[in-house]
Amino acid sequence: MRNQEREALKKEWQKEWNEKGEKYAKAVNDMVAFAEAHGWDAYKGEEPVDERAHLGKAVFALLKEANERGETEKFRADFPPSNVIFEECEDEADGADEKDKIGDKLGVVDQICSLRGENALFVVSQSEPEGWHKMLYLLEGERVIGVADDVIAVGKSKRNEIYALLRRGEVELIKGYDGKGGGEFIAKFNCEATISYEDVEILPFNDGSKVLLVSCDGIFLVWDGGAKLIHPVRKEYAYIAMANAALSNDNELIALGDQDKGHFVINAQGETLGEIYPQSSYPHFCLFSADDTQLIINSCHFYNGVTIGVDRALLKCGLEVEAYSYDEEGEQNFTLIDDEMRVYAGVATQDFYILGDAYGYIRAVGKDGRKIWRHYLGGTIKSMALSEDGGVLFVGTYGGRLHKLRLGAGQGSHTIGNGNHKEEFRLIAYEDKIYRW
Protein backbone atom coordinates (compact mmCIF):
# COMPACT_ATOMS: atom_id res chain seq x y z
CA MET A 1 0.00 0.00 0.00
CA ARG A 2 1.40 3.38 -0.99
CA ASN A 3 2.02 5.94 1.76
CA GLN A 4 -0.60 8.31 0.39
CA GLU A 5 -3.26 5.60 0.41
CA ARG A 6 -2.25 4.47 3.88
CA GLU A 7 -2.45 8.00 5.29
CA ALA A 8 -5.91 8.42 3.79
CA LEU A 9 -7.00 5.15 5.40
CA LYS A 10 -5.59 6.26 8.76
CA LYS A 11 -7.66 9.45 8.51
CA GLU A 12 -10.78 7.36 7.95
CA TRP A 13 -9.96 5.16 10.94
CA GLN A 14 -9.26 8.23 13.07
CA LYS A 15 -12.58 9.84 12.15
CA GLU A 16 -14.54 6.67 12.87
CA TRP A 17 -12.60 6.00 16.08
CA ASN A 18 -13.33 9.43 17.50
CA GLU A 19 -16.94 9.75 16.41
CA LYS A 20 -17.95 6.31 17.66
CA GLY A 21 -15.82 6.64 20.81
CA GLU A 22 -17.49 9.88 21.84
CA LYS A 23 -20.93 8.49 21.02
CA TYR A 24 -20.32 5.35 23.08
CA ALA A 25 -18.93 7.22 26.11
CA LYS A 26 -21.87 9.62 26.14
CA ALA A 27 -24.39 6.79 25.84
CA VAL A 28 -22.85 4.86 28.75
CA ASN A 29 -22.61 7.96 30.92
CA ASP A 30 -26.24 8.86 30.21
CA MET A 31 -27.42 5.32 30.95
CA VAL A 32 -25.54 5.04 34.25
CA ALA A 33 -26.61 8.53 35.37
CA PHE A 34 -30.26 7.63 34.69
CA ALA A 35 -29.97 4.32 36.54
CA GLU A 36 -28.33 5.96 39.55
CA ALA A 37 -31.14 8.51 39.72
CA HIS A 38 -34.12 6.23 38.98
CA GLY A 39 -32.91 2.64 39.44
CA TRP A 40 -31.87 0.08 36.86
CA ASP A 41 -35.37 -1.36 36.66
CA ALA A 42 -36.59 1.97 35.31
CA TYR A 43 -34.09 1.99 32.44
CA LYS A 44 -35.79 0.61 29.33
CA GLY A 45 -33.20 1.49 26.69
CA GLU A 46 -30.72 -0.81 25.02
CA GLU A 47 -27.25 -1.20 26.49
CA PRO A 48 -24.72 0.85 24.47
CA VAL A 49 -22.30 -1.07 22.29
CA ASP A 50 -18.82 0.13 21.36
CA GLU A 51 -18.79 -0.26 17.59
CA ARG A 52 -15.02 0.07 17.14
CA ALA A 53 -13.94 -3.49 17.80
CA HIS A 54 -13.23 -4.04 14.09
CA LEU A 55 -10.62 -1.25 14.28
CA GLY A 56 -8.77 -2.80 17.21
CA LYS A 57 -6.21 -4.77 15.21
CA ALA A 58 -5.26 -1.82 12.99
CA VAL A 59 -5.16 0.71 15.83
CA PHE A 60 -2.99 -1.55 17.96
CA ALA A 61 -0.54 -1.88 15.07
CA LEU A 62 -0.47 1.93 14.73
CA LEU A 63 0.18 2.21 18.47
CA LYS A 64 3.22 -0.02 18.21
CA GLU A 65 4.52 2.00 15.24
CA ALA A 66 4.06 5.25 17.17
CA ASN A 67 6.13 3.87 20.04
CA GLU A 68 8.90 2.80 17.70
CA ARG A 69 8.99 6.31 16.19
CA GLY A 70 8.64 8.19 19.48
CA GLU A 71 5.33 9.71 18.38
CA THR A 72 3.08 8.53 21.20
CA GLU A 73 1.78 11.99 22.13
CA LYS A 74 0.54 12.60 18.58
CA PHE A 75 -0.94 9.12 18.42
CA ARG A 76 -2.82 9.67 21.67
CA ALA A 77 -4.21 12.96 20.32
CA ASP A 78 -5.31 11.27 17.09
CA PHE A 79 -6.62 8.11 18.75
CA PRO A 80 -7.70 8.83 22.35
CA PRO A 81 -7.25 5.70 24.49
CA SER A 82 -10.16 3.35 24.29
CA ASN A 83 -11.74 1.00 26.75
CA VAL A 84 -12.11 -1.42 23.87
CA ILE A 85 -10.26 -4.53 24.95
CA PHE A 86 -7.96 -5.86 22.25
CA GLU A 87 -8.01 -9.36 23.68
CA GLU A 88 -10.02 -10.88 20.81
CA CYS A 89 -8.12 -9.05 18.05
CA GLU A 90 -5.62 -11.09 16.07
CA ASP A 91 -1.94 -10.32 16.44
CA GLU A 92 -0.62 -8.56 13.37
CA ALA A 93 3.01 -9.52 13.89
CA ASP A 94 4.74 -11.07 10.89
CA GLY A 95 4.27 -14.81 10.80
CA ALA A 96 1.81 -14.83 13.69
CA ASP A 97 -0.61 -17.71 13.92
CA GLU A 98 -4.10 -16.51 12.99
CA LYS A 99 -5.38 -18.03 16.21
CA ASP A 100 -3.02 -15.90 18.31
CA LYS A 101 -4.88 -13.11 20.06
CA ILE A 102 -3.46 -9.88 21.38
CA GLY A 103 -4.94 -10.77 24.75
CA ASP A 104 -2.86 -13.94 24.91
CA LYS A 105 0.30 -11.83 25.04
CA LEU A 106 -0.80 -9.17 27.52
CA GLY A 107 0.79 -9.31 30.96
CA VAL A 108 -0.72 -8.64 34.38
CA VAL A 109 0.26 -5.31 35.93
CA ASP A 110 0.58 -5.78 39.67
CA GLN A 111 2.38 -4.69 42.85
CA ILE A 112 2.36 -0.96 42.08
CA CYS A 113 4.33 1.06 44.64
CA SER A 114 4.58 4.83 44.51
CA LEU A 115 8.01 6.41 44.85
CA ARG A 116 8.94 10.00 45.59
CA GLY A 117 7.41 12.51 43.21
CA GLU A 118 5.26 10.81 40.61
CA ASN A 119 7.44 7.78 39.97
CA ALA A 120 6.33 4.22 40.62
CA LEU A 121 7.48 0.61 40.69
CA PHE A 122 5.36 -2.16 39.24
CA VAL A 123 5.62 -5.84 38.41
CA VAL A 124 4.49 -7.37 35.11
CA SER A 125 3.67 -11.07 35.10
CA GLN A 126 3.73 -12.81 31.73
CA SER A 127 2.40 -16.31 31.15
CA GLU A 128 4.96 -18.52 29.43
CA PRO A 129 4.95 -22.25 28.60
CA GLU A 130 7.26 -22.96 31.53
CA GLY A 131 5.27 -20.81 33.95
CA TRP A 132 4.93 -17.17 34.95
CA HIS A 133 7.78 -14.78 34.25
CA LYS A 134 7.92 -11.61 36.36
CA MET A 135 9.72 -8.35 35.66
CA LEU A 136 10.10 -5.33 37.95
CA TYR A 137 9.84 -1.97 36.18
CA LEU A 138 10.42 1.63 37.18
CA LEU A 139 8.14 4.34 35.81
CA GLU A 140 10.25 7.50 36.04
CA GLY A 141 8.28 10.42 34.66
CA GLU A 142 7.34 9.13 31.23
CA ARG A 143 10.23 6.66 30.95
CA VAL A 144 9.88 2.97 31.70
CA ILE A 145 13.03 1.20 32.88
CA GLY A 146 13.45 -2.52 33.47
CA VAL A 147 14.85 -2.94 36.98
CA ALA A 148 15.13 -6.68 37.63
CA ASP A 149 13.81 -9.98 36.32
CA ASP A 150 14.30 -11.85 39.61
CA VAL A 151 11.99 -9.73 41.79
CA ILE A 152 8.72 -11.58 42.33
CA ALA A 153 6.94 -8.96 44.42
CA VAL A 154 7.51 -5.44 45.72
CA GLY A 155 5.77 -3.72 48.62
CA LYS A 156 5.85 -0.41 50.47
CA SER A 157 5.22 0.21 54.15
CA LYS A 158 2.37 2.44 55.25
CA ARG A 159 4.86 4.85 56.81
CA ASN A 160 8.61 5.58 56.69
CA GLU A 161 9.16 4.61 53.02
CA ILE A 162 10.31 1.06 53.69
CA TYR A 163 10.32 -0.99 50.48
CA ALA A 164 10.47 -4.78 50.38
CA LEU A 165 11.76 -6.74 47.40
CA LEU A 166 10.89 -10.42 47.33
CA ARG A 167 13.12 -12.76 45.39
CA ARG A 168 12.94 -16.52 45.44
CA GLY A 169 13.91 -17.44 49.00
CA GLU A 170 15.04 -13.91 49.92
CA VAL A 171 13.63 -10.64 51.24
CA GLU A 172 15.45 -7.30 50.94
CA LEU A 173 14.33 -4.17 52.79
CA ILE A 174 15.41 -0.67 51.70
CA LYS A 175 14.41 2.72 53.09
CA GLY A 176 13.76 5.41 50.47
CA TYR A 177 14.29 3.07 47.50
CA ASP A 178 14.32 4.83 44.12
CA GLY A 179 14.28 1.83 41.79
CA LYS A 180 17.84 2.49 40.62
CA GLY A 181 19.86 1.20 43.55
CA GLY A 182 19.49 4.25 45.76
CA GLY A 183 18.18 4.23 49.31
CA GLU A 184 19.31 3.09 52.74
CA PHE A 185 19.84 -0.65 53.06
CA ILE A 186 17.90 -2.03 56.04
CA ALA A 187 18.18 -5.80 55.91
CA LYS A 188 18.36 -8.88 53.72
CA PHE A 189 17.31 -12.25 55.02
CA ASN A 190 16.21 -15.67 53.88
CA CYS A 191 12.53 -16.25 53.36
CA GLU A 192 11.80 -19.42 55.29
CA ALA A 193 8.14 -19.58 54.27
CA THR A 194 7.25 -22.32 51.80
CA ILE A 195 5.29 -20.60 49.06
CA SER A 196 4.74 -21.13 45.35
CA TYR A 197 5.62 -17.52 44.34
CA GLU A 198 3.05 -17.51 41.52
CA ASP A 199 0.69 -14.97 43.08
CA VAL A 200 2.21 -13.44 46.18
CA GLU A 201 2.02 -10.05 47.90
CA ILE A 202 4.57 -8.61 50.32
CA LEU A 203 3.71 -6.00 52.96
CA PRO A 204 6.66 -4.56 54.93
CA PHE A 205 6.21 -3.21 58.45
CA ASN A 206 6.95 0.45 59.17
CA ASP A 207 10.10 -0.30 61.17
CA GLY A 208 11.58 -2.66 58.58
CA SER A 209 11.76 -5.52 61.08
CA LYS A 210 9.52 -7.98 59.26
CA VAL A 211 7.12 -8.47 56.37
CA LEU A 212 3.73 -10.00 55.80
CA LEU A 213 3.63 -12.49 52.94
CA VAL A 214 0.24 -13.24 51.37
CA SER A 215 0.05 -16.25 49.08
CA CYS A 216 -2.12 -19.15 48.02
CA ASP A 217 -0.04 -21.26 50.42
CA GLY A 218 -1.03 -19.19 53.42
CA ILE A 219 -0.31 -15.85 55.07
CA PHE A 220 3.04 -15.62 56.88
CA LEU A 221 4.95 -13.27 59.12
CA VAL A 222 8.60 -13.38 58.01
CA TRP A 223 11.58 -11.82 59.77
CA ASP A 224 15.32 -12.31 59.93
CA GLY A 225 15.66 -15.81 61.27
CA GLY A 226 12.11 -17.07 61.10
CA ALA A 227 8.69 -17.35 59.54
CA LYS A 228 5.31 -18.00 61.11
CA LEU A 229 2.10 -19.11 59.44
CA ILE A 230 -0.63 -16.88 60.86
CA HIS A 231 -3.47 -17.86 58.53
CA PRO A 232 -4.87 -20.39 58.47
CA VAL A 233 -3.69 -21.35 61.95
CA ARG A 234 -3.83 -25.01 60.94
CA LYS A 235 -2.87 -25.86 57.37
CA GLU A 236 -6.01 -27.79 56.46
CA TYR A 237 -5.70 -27.15 52.75
CA ALA A 238 -2.86 -27.29 50.25
CA TYR A 239 -4.24 -24.25 48.41
CA ILE A 240 -5.72 -21.10 49.95
CA ALA A 241 -8.09 -19.40 47.51
CA MET A 242 -8.34 -15.61 47.44
CA ALA A 243 -5.90 -15.06 50.30
CA ASN A 244 -5.87 -11.38 51.24
CA ALA A 245 -4.57 -9.23 54.08
CA ALA A 246 -4.08 -5.62 55.17
CA LEU A 247 -1.90 -3.86 57.71
CA SER A 248 -3.21 -0.90 59.66
CA ASN A 249 -1.22 2.27 59.07
CA ASP A 250 0.22 2.09 62.58
CA ASN A 251 0.93 -1.65 62.09
CA GLU A 252 -0.88 -2.56 65.30
CA LEU A 253 -3.57 -4.59 63.51
CA ILE A 254 -3.61 -7.19 60.76
CA ALA A 255 -6.76 -8.13 58.85
CA LEU A 256 -6.67 -11.34 56.86
CA GLY A 257 -8.89 -13.90 55.21
CA ASP A 258 -9.52 -16.36 52.38
CA GLN A 259 -12.59 -17.73 50.65
CA ASP A 260 -13.08 -20.66 53.01
CA LYS A 261 -13.54 -18.62 56.19
CA GLY A 262 -14.45 -15.16 57.37
CA HIS A 263 -12.00 -12.30 57.84
CA PHE A 264 -10.03 -12.24 61.08
CA VAL A 265 -8.43 -9.28 62.81
CA ILE A 266 -5.41 -9.89 65.02
CA ASN A 267 -3.20 -7.54 67.02
CA ALA A 268 0.58 -7.27 67.12
CA GLN A 269 0.69 -9.99 69.81
CA GLY A 270 -1.19 -12.43 67.56
CA GLU A 271 -4.41 -12.28 69.58
CA THR A 272 -7.65 -12.51 67.62
CA LEU A 273 -9.77 -9.39 68.18
CA GLY A 274 -12.68 -10.17 65.92
CA GLU A 275 -14.10 -12.31 63.17
CA ILE A 276 -16.10 -10.80 60.34
CA TYR A 277 -18.15 -13.26 58.32
CA PRO A 278 -18.85 -12.57 54.63
CA GLN A 279 -21.89 -10.59 53.55
CA SER A 280 -21.59 -12.11 50.09
CA SER A 281 -20.23 -15.59 49.34
CA TYR A 282 -16.44 -15.37 49.62
CA PRO A 283 -14.06 -13.10 51.57
CA HIS A 284 -11.99 -11.27 48.97
CA PHE A 285 -10.42 -7.95 50.09
CA CYS A 286 -9.73 -5.75 53.12
CA LEU A 287 -8.30 -2.28 53.75
CA PHE A 288 -7.86 0.15 56.64
CA SER A 289 -8.88 3.79 56.36
CA ALA A 290 -6.12 6.39 56.22
CA ASP A 291 -6.73 7.37 59.86
CA ASP A 292 -7.05 3.71 60.98
CA THR A 293 -10.49 4.33 62.50
CA GLN A 294 -12.25 1.93 60.12
CA LEU A 295 -11.59 -1.40 58.45
CA ILE A 296 -13.47 -2.28 55.28
CA ILE A 297 -14.13 -5.89 54.30
CA ASN A 298 -15.26 -7.12 50.88
CA SER A 299 -16.75 -10.48 50.00
CA CYS A 300 -17.75 -11.52 46.51
CA HIS A 301 -20.01 -13.71 44.42
CA PHE A 302 -18.99 -14.04 40.78
CA TYR A 303 -18.33 -10.45 39.58
CA ASN A 304 -20.35 -8.74 42.30
CA GLY A 305 -19.88 -8.28 46.03
CA VAL A 306 -20.62 -6.49 49.29
CA THR A 307 -18.28 -4.24 51.27
CA ILE A 308 -18.85 -3.30 54.90
CA GLY A 309 -16.93 -1.09 57.31
CA VAL A 310 -16.30 -1.77 60.99
CA ASP A 311 -15.08 0.72 63.59
CA ARG A 312 -11.68 0.04 65.09
CA ALA A 313 -13.07 0.82 68.54
CA LEU A 314 -15.48 -2.11 68.22
CA LEU A 315 -12.65 -4.50 67.39
CA LYS A 316 -11.23 -4.00 70.86
CA CYS A 317 -14.49 -5.39 72.27
CA GLY A 318 -14.26 -8.72 70.49
CA LEU A 319 -16.38 -7.79 67.47
CA GLU A 320 -18.15 -10.54 65.56
CA VAL A 321 -20.19 -9.82 62.42
CA GLU A 322 -22.67 -12.46 61.35
CA ALA A 323 -22.78 -13.64 57.74
CA TYR A 324 -25.32 -12.25 55.26
CA SER A 325 -26.71 -9.74 57.72
CA TYR A 326 -26.13 -6.45 55.87
CA ASP A 327 -29.72 -6.25 54.56
CA GLU A 328 -31.41 -7.33 57.77
CA GLU A 329 -33.54 -4.91 59.75
CA GLY A 330 -32.36 -3.62 63.10
CA GLU A 331 -29.21 -2.02 64.43
CA GLN A 332 -25.96 -3.19 62.85
CA ASN A 333 -22.44 -3.21 64.24
CA PHE A 334 -21.02 -2.22 60.85
CA THR A 335 -21.61 0.26 58.01
CA LEU A 336 -22.66 -0.80 54.52
CA ILE A 337 -20.03 0.72 52.22
CA ASP A 338 -21.11 -0.82 48.89
CA ASP A 339 -23.35 -3.65 47.72
CA GLU A 340 -22.18 -3.99 44.09
CA MET A 341 -18.42 -4.39 43.74
CA ARG A 342 -16.16 -7.39 43.80
CA VAL A 343 -13.13 -5.44 44.98
CA TYR A 344 -9.66 -6.41 43.79
CA ALA A 345 -7.59 -3.39 44.82
CA GLY A 346 -7.94 -0.17 46.74
CA VAL A 347 -6.29 2.81 48.40
CA ALA A 348 -7.41 5.02 51.24
CA THR A 349 -7.19 8.80 50.91
CA GLN A 350 -7.70 11.19 53.81
CA ASP A 351 -11.35 11.58 52.84
CA PHE A 352 -12.50 8.34 51.19
CA TYR A 353 -11.58 5.01 49.63
CA ILE A 354 -10.85 4.39 45.95
CA LEU A 355 -11.76 0.81 45.08
CA GLY A 356 -11.20 -1.12 41.84
CA ASP A 357 -13.59 -3.87 40.83
CA ALA A 358 -13.99 -6.88 38.57
CA TYR A 359 -15.83 -4.91 35.89
CA GLY A 360 -13.05 -2.39 35.35
CA TYR A 361 -14.45 0.50 37.39
CA ILE A 362 -12.65 2.47 40.05
CA ARG A 363 -15.03 4.13 42.50
CA ALA A 364 -14.60 6.60 45.34
CA VAL A 365 -16.78 5.82 48.35
CA GLY A 366 -16.94 7.46 51.75
CA LYS A 367 -16.53 5.79 55.12
CA ASP A 368 -20.29 6.20 55.48
CA GLY A 369 -21.01 4.46 52.17
CA ARG A 370 -21.55 7.68 50.26
CA LYS A 371 -20.93 7.31 46.51
CA ILE A 372 -18.56 10.08 45.44
CA TRP A 373 -17.43 9.30 41.88
CA ARG A 374 -16.81 6.49 39.40
CA HIS A 375 -14.37 6.12 36.51
CA TYR A 376 -14.26 3.27 34.00
CA LEU A 377 -10.98 1.75 32.81
CA GLY A 378 -12.07 -1.66 31.53
CA GLY A 379 -10.94 -5.19 32.25
CA THR A 380 -10.45 -6.22 35.86
CA ILE A 381 -8.50 -3.99 38.24
CA LYS A 382 -5.47 -5.71 39.81
CA SER A 383 -3.43 -3.09 41.68
CA MET A 384 -3.46 0.53 42.72
CA ALA A 385 -1.23 3.18 44.34
CA LEU A 386 -1.43 6.91 45.12
CA SER A 387 1.38 9.39 44.63
CA GLU A 388 2.84 10.98 47.76
CA ASP A 389 0.77 14.15 47.36
CA GLY A 390 -2.42 12.21 46.55
CA GLY A 391 -2.82 13.93 43.20
CA VAL A 392 -1.96 10.98 40.95
CA LEU A 393 -3.48 7.51 40.96
CA PHE A 394 -1.73 4.57 39.32
CA VAL A 395 -3.99 1.65 38.38
CA GLY A 396 -2.90 -1.74 37.03
CA THR A 397 -5.15 -4.31 35.36
CA TYR A 398 -5.25 -7.99 34.52
CA GLY A 399 -5.45 -6.80 30.90
CA GLY A 400 -1.85 -5.59 30.81
CA ARG A 401 -2.42 -1.87 31.40
CA LEU A 402 -1.02 0.67 33.83
CA HIS A 403 -3.03 3.91 33.89
CA LYS A 404 -1.70 7.20 35.21
CA LEU A 405 -4.65 9.34 36.30
CA ARG A 406 -4.37 12.93 37.49
CA LEU A 407 -7.25 13.26 39.91
CA GLY A 408 -9.63 16.19 39.53
CA ALA A 409 -7.84 17.50 36.42
CA GLY A 410 -10.77 17.29 34.00
CA GLN A 411 -11.92 14.61 31.59
CA GLY A 412 -12.13 14.17 27.85
CA SER A 413 -15.02 13.36 25.54
CA HIS A 414 -14.10 9.65 25.55
CA THR A 415 -14.13 9.36 29.36
CA ILE A 416 -16.66 7.02 30.93
CA GLY A 417 -17.42 8.13 34.46
CA ASN A 418 -18.17 11.24 36.49
CA GLY A 419 -14.93 11.61 38.43
CA ASN A 420 -13.43 14.49 36.43
CA HIS A 421 -10.08 12.75 36.14
CA LYS A 422 -7.54 13.10 33.35
CA GLU A 423 -5.62 10.08 32.15
CA GLU A 424 -2.19 11.39 31.22
CA PHE A 425 -1.13 8.13 29.61
CA ARG A 426 -1.42 4.39 29.90
CA LEU A 427 1.21 1.70 29.50
CA ILE A 428 0.46 -1.63 27.82
CA ALA A 429 2.53 -4.69 28.74
CA TYR A 430 2.59 -6.78 25.58
CA GLU A 431 4.95 -9.71 25.08
CA ASP A 432 8.27 -8.52 26.53
CA LYS A 433 7.74 -4.81 25.80
CA ILE A 434 5.95 -1.87 27.36
CA TYR A 435 4.05 0.39 24.96
CA ARG A 436 2.88 3.89 25.85
CA TRP A 437 -0.53 5.20 24.78
BELMOTA-V88156 format. One record per residue. N is the residue number from 1. RES is the residue in one letter. SS is DSSP state (@ for helix, = for strand, . for the rest). Layout:
BEGIN
N;RES;SS / N;RES;SS
END
This chain:
BEGIN
1;M;. / 2;R;. / 3;N;@ / 4;Q;@ / 5;E;@ / 6;R;@ / 7;E;@ / 8;A;@ / 9;L;@ / 10;K;@ / 11;K;@ / 12;E;@ / 13;W;@ / 14;Q;@ / 15;K;@ / 16;E;@ / 17;W;@ / 18;N;@ / 19;E;@ / 20;K;@ / 21;G;@ / 22;E;@ / 23;K;@ / 24;Y;@ / 25;A;@ / 26;K;@ / 27;A;@ / 28;V;@ / 29;N;@ / 30;D;@ / 31;M;@ / 32;V;@ / 33;A;@ / 34;F;@ / 35;A;@ / 36;E;@ / 37;A;@ / 38;H;@ / 39;G;. / 40;W;@ / 41;D;@ / 42;A;@ / 43;Y;. / 44;K;. / 45;G;. / 46;E;. / 47;E;. / 48;P;. / 49;V;. / 50;D;. / 51;E;. / 52;R;. / 53;A;@ / 54;H;@ / 55;L;@ / 56;G;@ / 57;K;@ / 58;A;@ / 59;V;@ / 60;F;@ / 61;A;@ / 62;L;@ / 63;L;@ / 64;K;@ / 65;E;@ / 66;A;@ / 67;N;@ / 68;E;@ / 69;R;@ / 70;G;. / 71;E;. / 72;T;@ / 73;E;@ / 74;K;@ / 75;F;@ / 76;R;@ / 77;A;@ / 78;D;@ / 79;F;. / 80;P;. / 81;P;. / 82;S;. / 83;N;. / 84;V;. / 85;I;. / 86;F;@ / 87;E;@ / 88;E;@ / 89;C;. / 90;E;= / 91;D;. / 92;E;. / 93;A;. / 94;D;. / 95;G;. / 96;A;. / 97;D;. / 98;E;. / 99;K;. / 100;D;. / 101;K;= / 102;I;@ / 103;G;@ / 104;D;@ / 105;K;@ / 106;L;= / 107;G;. / 108;V;= / 109;V;= / 110;D;= / 111;Q;= / 112;I;= / 113;C;= / 114;S;= / 115;L;. / 116;R;. / 117;G;. / 118;E;. / 119;N;. / 120;A;= / 121;L;= / 122;F;= / 123;V;= / 124;V;= / 125;S;= / 126;Q;= / 127;S;= / 128;E;= / 129;P;. / 130;E;. / 131;G;= / 132;W;= / 133;H;= / 134;K;= / 135;M;= / 136;L;= / 137;Y;= / 138;L;= / 139;L;= / 140;E;= / 141;G;. / 142;E;. / 143;R;= / 144;V;= / 145;I;= / 146;G;= / 147;V;= / 148;A;= / 149;D;. / 150;D;. / 151;V;= / 152;I;= / 153;A;= / 154;V;= / 155;G;= / 156;K;= / 157;S;. / 158;K;. / 159;R;. / 160;N;. / 161;E;. / 162;I;= / 163;Y;= / 164;A;= / 165;L;= / 166;L;= / 167;R;= / 168;R;. / 169;G;. / 170;E;= / 171;V;= / 172;E;= / 173;L;= / 174;I;= / 175;K;= / 176;G;. / 177;Y;. / 178;D;. / 179;G;. / 180;K;. / 181;G;. / 182;G;. / 183;G;. / 184;E;= / 185;F;= / 186;I;= / 187;A;= / 188;K;= / 189;F;= / 190;N;= / 191;C;. / 192;E;. / 193;A;. / 194;T;. / 195;I;. / 196;S;. / 197;Y;. / 198;E;. / 199;D;. / 200;V;= / 201;E;= / 202;I;= / 203;L;= / 204;P;= / 205;F;. / 206;N;. / 207;D;. / 208;G;. / 209;S;. / 210;K;= / 211;V;= / 212;L;= / 213;L;= / 214;V;= / 215;S;= / 216;C;. / 217;D;. / 218;G;= / 219;I;= / 220;F;= / 221;L;= / 222;V;= / 223;W;= / 224;D;. / 225;G;. / 226;G;= / 227;A;= / 228;K;= / 229;L;= / 230;I;= / 231;H;= / 232;P;. / 233;V;. / 234;R;. / 235;K;. / 236;E;. / 237;Y;. / 238;A;. / 239;Y;. / 240;I;. / 241;A;. / 242;M;. / 243;A;. / 244;N;= / 245;A;= / 246;A;= / 247;L;= / 248;S;. / 249;N;. / 250;D;. / 251;N;. / 252;E;. / 253;L;= / 254;I;= / 255;A;= / 256;L;= / 257;G;= / 258;D;. / 259;Q;. / 260;D;. / 261;K;. / 262;G;. / 263;H;= / 264;F;= / 265;V;= / 266;I;= / 267;N;= / 268;A;. / 269;Q;. / 270;G;. / 271;E;. / 272;T;= / 273;L;= / 274;G;= / 275;E;= / 276;I;= / 277;Y;. / 278;P;. / 279;Q;. / 280;S;. / 281;S;. / 282;Y;= / 283;P;= / 284;H;= / 285;F;= / 286;C;= / 287;L;= / 288;F;= / 289;S;. / 290;A;. / 291;D;. / 292;D;. / 293;T;. / 294;Q;= / 295;L;= / 296;I;= / 297;I;= / 298;N;= / 299;S;= / 300;C;= / 301;H;= / 302;F;. / 303;Y;. / 304;N;= / 305;G;= / 306;V;= / 307;T;= / 308;I;= / 309;G;= / 310;V;= / 311;D;= / 312;R;@ / 313;A;@ / 314;L;@ / 315;L;@ / 316;K;. / 317;C;. / 318;G;. / 319;L;. / 320;E;= / 321;V;= / 322;E;. / 323;A;. / 324;Y;. / 325;S;. / 326;Y;. / 327;D;. / 328;E;. / 329;E;. / 330;G;. / 331;E;. / 332;Q;. / 333;N;. / 334;F;. / 335;T;= / 336;L;= / 337;I;= / 338;D;= / 339;D;. / 340;E;. / 341;M;= / 342;R;. / 343;V;= / 344;Y;= / 345;A;= / 346;G;= / 347;V;= / 348;A;= / 349;T;. / 350;Q;. / 351;D;. / 352;F;. / 353;Y;= / 354;I;= / 355;L;= / 356;G;= / 357;D;= / 358;A;. / 359;Y;. / 360;G;. / 361;Y;= / 362;I;= / 363;R;= / 364;A;= / 365;V;= / 366;G;. / 367;K;. / 368;D;. / 369;G;. / 370;R;. / 371;K;= / 372;I;= / 373;W;= / 374;R;= / 375;H;= / 376;Y;= / 377;L;. / 378;G;. / 379;G;. / 380;T;. / 381;I;= / 382;K;= / 383;S;= / 384;M;= / 385;A;= / 386;L;= / 387;S;. / 388;E;. / 389;D;. / 390;G;. / 391;G;. / 392;V;= / 393;L;= / 394;F;= / 395;V;= / 396;G;= / 397;T;= / 398;Y;. / 399;G;. / 400;G;. / 401;R;= / 402;L;= / 403;H;= / 404;K;= / 405;L;= / 406;R;= / 407;L;. / 408;G;. / 409;A;. / 410;G;. / 411;Q;. / 412;G;. / 413;S;. / 414;H;. / 415;T;. / 416;I;. / 417;G;= / 418;N;. / 419;G;. / 420;N;. / 421;H;. / 422;K;= / 423;E;= / 424;E;= / 425;F;= / 426;R;= / 427;L;= / 428;I;= / 429;A;= / 430;Y;= / 431;E;. / 432;D;. / 433;K;= / 434;I;= / 435;Y;= / 436;R;= / 437;W;.
END
